């Protein structure tokens, strides 16, 4: 049985373009003692983003070791490197032999997500549910992404559908309010949650002045303070200035501006609460660990520079 599986693995690998393995097998004959150092080298190439070299090493080792575990690693590298069809092919091959492999089912779902084939992604959740996995949040996330890409719905239909999402899944609030500001910027203001402004501060900070709703802004001490700190509003009442916005950097900038100091600005970075890595741009799925709904917006006071603030 094991020998047959190894033979099938080789037949499967033969479907791939052999030119991807750039190692000269004539000058470097395989020896079992090479496994560990070559895997360490592959990891180093992966860390430095040299995925073609990582792929080359895995293909070389798989051809000699016939290792299904290395095939899984190869699929993950293809996914990371953006070779999505190859990753899909490998994950489906693994599942044909190991249909209860939870990790591969999750990885296959990510592949379909990146291919924007959300129905296929959602289909991967059924076996995971059977295996006892809680997939409600992931399903909601993919339904949200599918809704975002739907071109057959009117703006009103999308608005209605979007507004139902955070009611059921509060963790999708940031995604929803971001989508509303992009789709219906004037209406989005009605759905801002005052107790969650820190989650959408970067979105509010970068909005063009033409998209600001000053009627709503002036009914909220926190919003008033944000746009006074930014320099959009020229004046702020003593009452609004004294009310904490719940965002330390905003309170500091507003206090400084009220004293005539106008050189402050805010820059943002985005921390993954799962793997703790920080990124310069926002994300829905962590680029490193692939966690969803793990972004934490971190603001930093910096010296003001002229820039194009729109991120939409």
C-alpha positions as CSV (number, residue, x, y, z in Angstrom):
1,X,0.0,0.0,0.0
2,X,2.8,2.5,1.0
3,X,4.7,1.7,-2.2
4,X,1.6,2.3,-4.3
5,X,1.0,5.6,-2.6
6,X,4.6,6.7,-3.3
7,X,4.2,5.7,-7.0
8,X,1.0,7.7,-7.2
9,X,2.8,10.7,-5.6
10,X,5.4,10.5,-8.3
11,X,2.8,10.3,-11.1
12,X,1.2,13.4,-9.6
13,X,4.5,15.3,-9.4
14,X,5.1,14.5,-13.0
15,X,2.2,16.8,-13.9
16,X,4.2,19.7,-12.7
17,X,6.8,21.5,-14.9
18,X,10.1,19.9,-14.1
19,X,11.9,23.1,-14.9
20,X,10.9,24.4,-11.5
21,X,13.4,22.2,-9.9
22,X,16.6,24.0,-10.8
23,X,18.9,21.9,-8.7
24,X,21.4,20.0,-10.8
25,X,20.7,16.4,-9.8
26,X,23.7,15.1,-11.7
27,X,26.2,17.2,-9.8
28,X,24.4,16.8,-6.5
29,X,23.3,13.1,-6.1
30,X,20.8,12.6,-3.3
31,X,21.8,11.3,0.1
32,X,19.4,10.9,3.1
33,X,21.8,13.0,5.3
34,X,20.9,16.0,3.1
35,X,17.3,16.1,4.3
36,X,17.7,18.3,7.4
37,X,20.2,20.8,6.0
38,X,18.2,21.2,2.8
39,X,15.0,21.7,4.7
40,X,16.7,24.4,6.8
41,X,17.9,26.0,3.6
42,X,14.4,25.9,2.2
43,X,13.1,27.6,5.3
44,X,15.7,30.3,5.0
45,X,14.8,30.9,1.4
46,X,11.1,31.1,2.4
47,X,11.8,33.6,5.1
48,X,13.7,35.8,2.7
49,X,10.9,35.6,0.1
50,X,12.9,33.5,-2.4
51,X,10.0,31.1,-3.0
52,X,11.3,29.8,-6.3
53,X,14.4,28.4,-4.5
54,X,12.2,27.0,-1.7
55,X,10.0,25.3,-4.3
56,X,13.0,23.9,-6.1
57,X,14.3,22.3,-2.9
58,X,11.0,20.7,-2.0
59,X,10.5,19.3,-5.5
60,X,14.0,17.8,-5.3
61,X,13.4,16.2,-1.9
62,X,9.9,14.9,-2.7
63,X,11.2,13.1,-5.8
64,X,13.7,11.2,-3.6
65,X,11.9,10.8,-0.3
66,X,8.3,10.4,-1.7
67,X,7.2,12.3,1.4
68,X,3.5,13.2,1.6
69,X,4.4,15.7,4.4
70,X,6.7,17.5,2.1
71,X,4.0,17.6,-0.5
72,X,1.8,19.5,2.0
73,X,4.6,22.0,2.7
74,X,5.0,22.4,-1.1
75,X,1.3,23.3,-1.4
76,X,1.6,25.9,1.4
77,X,4.6,27.5,-0.4
78,X,2.7,27.6,-3.6
79,X,-0.1,29.3,-1.7
80,X,2.3,31.8,-0.1
81,X,4.0,32.5,-3.4
82,X,0.7,33.1,-5.2
83,X,0.7,30.0,-7.4
84,X,-2.9,29.3,-6.4
85,X,-3.9,26.8,-9.1
86,X,-0.8,24.7,-8.2
87,X,-1.7,24.9,-4.5
88,X,-5.2,23.9,-5.2
89,X,-4.1,20.9,-7.2
90,X,-1.8,19.7,-4.4
91,X,-4.3,20.2,-1.6
92,X,-7.0,18.3,-3.6
93,X,-4.5,15.5,-4.2
94,X,-3.8,15.3,-0.4
95,X,-7.5,15.3,0.4
96,X,-8.1,12.5,-2.1
97,X,-6.0,10.3,0.3
98,X,-6.7,12.1,3.6
99,X,-10.2,13.6,3.4
100,X,-10.3,14.3,7.1
101,X,-7.2,16.6,7.1
102,X,-8.5,19.7,8.8
103,X,-5.4,21.8,8.1
104,X,-5.5,21.1,4.4
105,X,-9.3,21.8,4.2
106,X,-8.6,25.3,5.8
107,X,-5.7,25.9,3.4
108,X,-7.9,24.9,0.4
109,X,-10.5,27.4,1.5
110,X,-7.9,30.1,1.6
111,X,-6.9,29.2,-2.0
112,X,-10.5,29.6,-3.2
113,X,-10.9,32.8,-1.2
114,X,-7.8,34.3,-3.0
115,X,-9.2,33.1,-6.3
116,X,-12.5,34.8,-5.4
117,X,-14.3,31.5,-5.7
118,X,-16.3,32.0,-2.5
119,X,-18.9,29.3,-3.2
120,X,-16.1,26.7,-3.4
121,X,-14.5,28.2,-0.3
122,X,-17.8,27.8,1.6
123,X,-18.1,24.2,0.4
124,X,-14.9,23.3,2.2
125,X,-16.6,24.2,5.5
126,X,-19.1,21.3,5.3
127,X,-16.5,18.5,6.1
128,X,-14.9,20.7,8.7
129,X,-18.3,21.1,10.4
130,X,-18.7,17.3,10.3
131,X,-15.3,17.0,12.0
132,X,-16.5,19.3,14.8
133,X,-15.0,22.6,13.8
134,X,-16.7,25.9,14.5
135,X,-16.9,27.5,11.1
136,X,-19.6,30.2,11.7
137,X,-17.1,33.1,11.7
138,X,-15.3,31.9,8.6
139,X,-18.5,31.3,6.7
140,X,-19.7,34.8,7.6
141,X,-16.4,36.3,6.5
142,X,-16.6,34.6,3.1
143,X,-20.3,35.6,2.7
144,X,-19.2,39.1,3.3
145,X,-16.4,38.9,0.7
146,X,-18.9,37.3,-1.7
147,X,-21.3,40.2,-1.1
148,X,-18.5,42.7,-1.7
149,X,-17.8,41.2,-5.2
150,X,-21.4,40.8,-6.1
151,X,-22.1,43.1,-9.1
152,X,-25.8,42.1,-9.6
153,X,-27.1,43.8,-6.4
154,X,-28.1,47.5,-6.3
155,X,-26.4,49.8,-3.8
156,X,-29.6,49.7,-1.7
157,X,-29.6,45.9,-1.6
158,X,-25.9,45.8,-0.7
159,X,-26.5,48.4,2.0
160,X,-29.3,46.3,3.6
161,X,-27.2,43.1,3.4
162,X,-24.1,44.8,4.8
163,X,-26.0,46.2,7.8
164,X,-27.2,42.8,8.8
165,X,-23.7,41.4,9.1
166,X,-22.3,43.2,12.2
167,X,-25.6,42.6,14.0
168,X,-24.9,38.8,13.8
169,X,-21.1,39.0,13.7
170,X,-19.8,42.1,15.6
171,X,-16.2,41.2,14.7
172,X,-17.0,42.1,11.1
173,X,-17.9,45.7,12.1
174,X,-14.6,47.2,10.7
175,X,-15.0,45.4,7.4
176,X,-18.6,46.5,7.2
177,X,-18.1,50.2,7.9
178,X,-15.1,50.3,5.5
179,X,-17.3,48.8,2.8
180,X,-20.1,51.3,3.5
181,X,-17.7,54.3,3.3
182,X,-16.4,52.9,0.0
183,X,-19.9,52.1,-1.4
184,X,-22.1,54.8,0.2
185,X,-19.9,57.3,2.0
186,X,-22.7,59.7,2.9
187,X,-24.9,57.0,4.3
188,X,-22.1,55.3,6.2
189,X,-22.0,58.0,8.8
190,X,-25.4,56.9,10.2
191,X,-24.0,53.5,11.1
192,X,-20.8,54.6,12.9
193,X,-20.8,53.1,16.4
194,X,-19.5,55.8,18.8
195,X,-18.0,53.2,21.2
196,X,-16.0,51.7,18.4
197,X,-14.4,54.7,16.8
198,X,-10.9,53.5,17.5
199,X,-11.5,50.5,15.2
200,X,-12.2,52.8,12.3
201,X,-10.0,55.8,13.2
202,X,-7.8,55.4,10.1
203,X,-10.8,55.3,7.8
204,X,-12.2,58.5,9.3
205,X,-8.8,60.2,9.3
206,X,-8.2,59.5,5.6
207,X,-11.6,60.4,4.3
208,X,-11.6,63.3,1.8
209,X,-13.2,66.5,3.2
210,X,-16.0,66.2,0.6
211,X,-17.2,63.0,2.2
212,X,-17.5,64.3,5.7
213,X,-20.9,64.7,7.3
214,X,-20.5,67.8,9.5
215,X,-24.1,67.5,10.8
216,X,-23.3,64.1,12.3
217,X,-19.7,65.1,13.4
218,X,-20.9,68.1,15.4
219,X,-23.4,65.9,17.3
220,X,-20.5,63.8,18.7
221,X,-17.8,65.1,21.0
222,X,-15.5,62.3,20.0
223,X,-16.0,63.0,16.2
224,X,-15.6,66.7,16.8
225,X,-12.4,66.1,18.6
226,X,-11.0,63.8,15.9
227,X,-11.6,66.4,13.2
228,X,-10.4,69.3,15.3
229,X,-7.2,67.3,16.0
230,X,-6.8,66.7,12.3
231,X,-7.3,70.4,11.5
232,X,-10.5,70.1,9.6
233,X,-12.5,72.0,12.2
234,X,-11.1,75.3,13.3
235,X,-12.7,75.5,16.6
236,X,-13.8,73.2,19.4
237,X,-15.9,74.0,22.5
238,X,-14.4,73.7,26.0
239,X,-16.9,71.0,26.7
240,X,-15.9,68.9,23.7
241,X,-12.2,69.4,24.4
242,X,-12.6,68.1,28.0
243,X,-14.5,65.0,26.9
244,X,-12.2,62.0,26.4
245,X,-12.4,60.6,22.9
246,X,-11.2,57.2,24.1
247,X,-8.1,57.6,21.8
248,X,-5.0,58.9,23.6
249,X,-3.4,60.3,20.4
250,X,-6.5,62.2,19.5
251,X,-6.8,63.8,23.0
252,X,-3.1,64.8,22.8
253,X,-3.3,66.3,19.3
254,X,-6.5,68.2,20.2
255,X,-5.0,69.6,23.3
256,X,-1.9,70.7,21.4
257,X,-3.9,72.3,18.6
258,X,-6.1,74.2,21.2
259,X,-2.8,75.7,22.4
260,X,-1.7,76.8,18.9
261,X,0.5,73.8,18.1
262,X,-0.5,72.6,14.6
263,X,2.4,70.4,13.5
264,X,1.0,67.1,14.7
265,X,-0.4,64.3,12.5
266,X,-1.2,60.6,12.9
267,X,0.3,57.7,11.0
268,X,-1.1,54.2,11.3
269,X,0.2,50.6,11.5
270,X,-1.7,47.4,11.7
271,X,-1.0,44.7,14.2
272,X,-2.2,41.1,13.9
273,X,-3.5,40.1,17.3
274,X,-2.8,36.4,16.5
275,X,0.8,36.4,15.4
276,X,1.7,39.9,16.7
277,X,3.3,41.0,13.4
278,X,2.9,44.6,12.3
279,X,2.1,45.8,8.8
280,X,2.0,49.3,7.2
281,X,-1.3,48.7,5.5
282,X,-4.6,47.3,6.7
283,X,-5.7,43.7,6.0
284,X,-8.7,41.4,6.4
285,X,-6.7,38.3,6.6
286,X,-3.2,38.5,8.1
287,X,-0.5,38.2,5.4
288,X,1.7,36.2,7.7
289,X,-0.5,33.7,9.7
290,X,-3.7,34.0,7.6
291,X,-5.9,34.8,10.6
292,X,-9.1,36.6,9.9
293,X,-10.5,39.5,12.0
294,X,-7.2,39.9,13.8
295,X,-6.2,43.4,12.7
296,X,-5.7,46.0,15.5
297,X,-5.3,49.6,14.3
298,X,-2.4,51.4,16.0
299,X,-1.9,55.1,15.7
300,X,1.3,57.1,16.2
301,X,1.7,60.9,16.5
302,X,4.1,62.2,13.9
303,X,5.1,65.5,12.4
304,X,2.5,66.8,9.8
305,X,3.4,66.2,6.2
306,X,1.3,67.1,3.1
307,X,-0.2,63.9,1.7
308,X,-3.1,62.4,-0.2
309,X,-5.3,61.1,2.5
310,X,-7.8,59.0,0.5
311,X,-7.4,55.3,0.9
312,X,-10.4,54.3,-1.1
